[in-house]
Amino acid sequence: MLKPYIRGIWTLLLTTSCYYSATAQSLVPQDPTPAATREQATVGTKKKAEKTIHLLAIGNSFSQDAIENYLHELAKNTGKKIVIANLYIPGAPLSLHLKNIQTDSAVYKYTKILENGKQEITPKISLSVALKDEQWDYISFQQASSLSGIYGTYEESLPALYDSVASKLGGTASQFILHQTWAYQQNSTHAGFSKYDRQQAKMYAAISETSQKVYAWNKFQKFVPAGTAIQNARTSYIGDAYTRDGYHLNLDYGRFTAACAWYEVLFQENVLENSYFPKNVSFREAEIAKEAAHKAVLQPYTVSKVH
């Protein structure tokens, strides 16, 4: 007599258990994205993270100082991929770059640092050929060092140069960078120093004011305050010893300071958190370089004390 009764209770328990199990499962938040779409999104994110940055500088020896040394190593240390190229003519002002692009003159030394760190040099190349060599993510512009604090020299040539470069790119989505260069060492014998009454503070102030005005044109997507980074570093115990000849950067901690500013601007990451520093730079010198660069990015037009 009890068997049918027990069997009925057992059936009821199983039914109830299945109901609550199904109900509980339905209450768990579900991802509405189809599995195939989720997989594509994951792959897309991975590809984006692995993107190689391509940087071209239209410059001179000051861009050589700033990006040809240590920038690639800083990027590599944090898993970033970068191709760096520099169009070099010693002391080239914006007016000369404009003339060269208008005449399509093959007069540049073209140094290219590949993704693997290998360096390639082409002794004679034109601006137009270099612009088509890669699909550049960033193209930087800078004035010759002695003219960097004279606003009128930018007005005369930079808008036309900017437009000519944009035209040669043919709609390629490149971002333009304004590279702020640095003031000369106080005892520099450079002839152009006389434009600033041979006063480092006056030269830096002029460069800072001028670069701020030019960046306000809203023609540039990024601004690299290498000049402020160097001026910040000069407040450290190292003092006014950041050049090798009065104007070109010291080959080790001088160049490293400029590279740190470039790294932080390009990758939008705090360079203080990057553990890399060159073998020829002491740990303390590297700390100063990174702090100087980081503070320059935060306050690009004023000097910040470095400890």
N, C-alpha and C positions, 0 to 999 in steps of 0.2 A: 504493500500500500504506500510505503514511503518513497519508493523509487521514482514514480512519476513526479511526485512533489519535489524531490531533490533535483531531478533533472530540470524541472521548470525554473527553480531558483538559479541553477548553474547557467542556464540559457540567458536569464535576465541579467545576471552579473556580467557575462561576456558582452552582451549588447550594450549595456551601460558603459563598460570599459572602452569599447570601440568608439562610442559616441564622444566621450570626453577626450579621448586621444585625438580624434579628428578635429574636435573643437579647439583643443589646445594648439594643435598644429596650425590651424587657420588664424590663430591670434598672433603667431610669430611674424614679425615684419618681413616681408618678402621683397627682394629686389625686382622691380618691374622690368628692368632692362633685359632683353633676350640674351641668352648665353653668348651667342655669336657676336653681338654688339659689345658685350663686356670684354670679350677677348680682343676685339679690334681696338677698343679704348685703351686696354693695357699695353698693346703693342705700340699704339700711337704715342702714349706717354713715354714709353721706353725710348722710342726714336727721337722724341723731342729732347729728352734728357741728354742724349748722346750727340746732339747737333754740334757740328764744328763751326766755330766762329771764324769769319774771314775779315781781317783788318788790313786796310791799305792806308798808309800815310803819304800825303803829298807834302814833302818836307825838305829837310836839310840835315845838317849834323846834329841838330837838337832833337829831331825825331829819332835819329840814329841812337843817340844817348838814351832816349826814353823807352823805346820799344824793342830794339834789337837785342837787348840783353836782359835776362831775368824774367821778362813777362811770360814767355813760354813756359819757363820752369815753375813759376807761381801757379799758372793755370794747370799744368800737369799734376802738380802736387795735390790738387783737389779734384782730380778726375775730369778736368775741363779739356776740351780739344780746341786748338786755335791754330790758324795759319796767319802769319804776320808778314807784311810786305812794306818796304820803305822805298819811296822814290827820292833819290838823294842827289842834290847838287849843293856843294858847299856854300853856305850863306845865302841860299836862294830866298828872295823875298816873294811875296804874293804876285807882284807885278811881273816877275820873270816866269812864274808858273803860268800866268795868264798868257803871256807872249808865246810860251812853248806849246800850249794847247791850241792856240790859234794858228800857229805855223806847223803844228804836228811834228815838232823837232824831236829826234831820237837822241837826247842829250842827258838822260838820267842813268845813274847807276841804280840798278834794281836789285835789292837784297830781299830774298824771300825765305822765311823760315817755315818749313813744312810742318804738318801735323806731328810727324815723328821727331821733330827737332833738327832735322838735317837742313843745312843752309845752302841755298842756291843763289848765285850772283850772275846777273846779266849786265855787262858793262855799258851797253848803249840800248836804250829803249825809249819810246815815246809815251807820253801820258795816256794817249788814246789806246795804245796796245795794252798797257798795264791795266787800264780800267776794264778791259774785256778778258783779262787773263783768268779771273775768278768771278764768281758771283759774290761781290763784296757785301758783307753785312754792315760794315762801318768804313767810312772814308773820312780821314781827318785832314784839317787845314790848320796852318799856323803861319805866323808872320816871321820874317827874319828877326833874329834876336834883338838887334839894335833898334829895330822899328816897332817892336812889340808893344811899346807904350805910347805910340803915336797914332791916335785914332784916325786921322786923315788918310794914312797909308792903307788902312783897311777899306775905307770908303771908296778909294780910287780903284781898287783892283778886285777885292773879294767878291762883291756881288756878281760881276761878270764871270769870274773864275768859277764861282758856285754854279751859275746857270750853265756854263759850258760843260762842266763835269756832269751835271744832271742830264744835259742833252745827250752827251756821249753814252751815258748809261742806258738810254732808251727805255725808260720806264722801270728799270730794275729797282726793286724795293730796298735801296741802301739807305742807312741812316748816316747823317753827317755829324762829325765831331769837331768842336773847336778846342784846339790844344793850346793851353796857356803855358808859355815858356817862362824861364826864371831870370831874375836879375843877376848881374855880374857880381863877382867877388869885389869887395871894397877896394882892393889894391890892383884891380884889373887894368891892363894897359891897352885894352881894346879901343880902337879909334872911336867906335860908336858910343862909347861910354860918356863922351863929352856931351851928347844930347841930353844927358840927365845930370850935368854938372859933376860927373864922376862921383855920384852919391848913390850907393846901393839902395838905401831907403826910398829915395826919390824915384829911382828906376822901378822898384817893385810897386810903389804906389801908382805909378803911371800904367804899368802893365795890368795891375789889378783893376783899375778904373776902366781902362780901355777894353779889356776882355769882357768885363761885365756889360758894357754898352753894346759890344758886338754880339754877345750871346743874347741880348735882349731883342735882337732883330727877329728872333723866333725862326731862324733858318736852320738851326742846329738842334739835333735831338739829344746830344750829350755834350758835356763840358768836362775836360780833364784839367784840374788845377795843379799841374806839375809845378808851376812857379810858386804857388803858395805852399805846396808840400816842401819844396827846398827851403823856402824862407822860414817855415815852421821849424825845420830840422836845424837851421842855423841858431835857434834859440837854445839848443842843447849844449852839453859840455863840449861837443865837437867844434862848435863855433863856426866861423866863416871859412871853412875848409872843405867846401863841397865841390870845388872845381879842380881840374888838373892844370889849367893854364889861365885861370881868371874868368873863364866863361863856359867852356865845355865841362861837363860833369866829371867828377872823380870816377874812375873806372869801377870801383866797387860799391861802397855805400851810397855814393852820389847817384849813380845810375839805378841802384836798387830802390832808392827812395822814389824816383820818378816812375819806375815800373810798378811799384806798389799802388801809386795813385791811379795808374791806368787799369790795373787789375780790379780795384774796387769799383771803378766807374763802369767798366765793361761788364763785369759779372754781377754787380750789385750785391756783393758779399763783403763783409767786414774783413779787411786784410789782416787785422790783428788776430783773427782766428786761423790764418794760414800759417802752418808751421815751417814752411820753406824759408831758408836763407842761404845765400851762396857760401861756398867754402872760404872765399877770400874776405868775407864780412863776419865780424865777431857777433856773438849773440846780442850783446848790448847795442852795437851799431844797427843791427837788424830791428831790434825793438824800437829804436828811435826812428828809423826809416818808416816802419809801419804806423807808428803813432802819428808821425808828421803827415803821412799820406791820408790816414783816416780822418784826422782833424781838418785837413784841407778839403776833403770831400764834404764834410759837414758844414764848414765855413770857408767857401772857396775864395773869398775876396778880402779876408782879414787874416792877420798873423795870429796863430795860437801857440802858446808856450808848450814846449815839449820837455818832459822831465827825464 
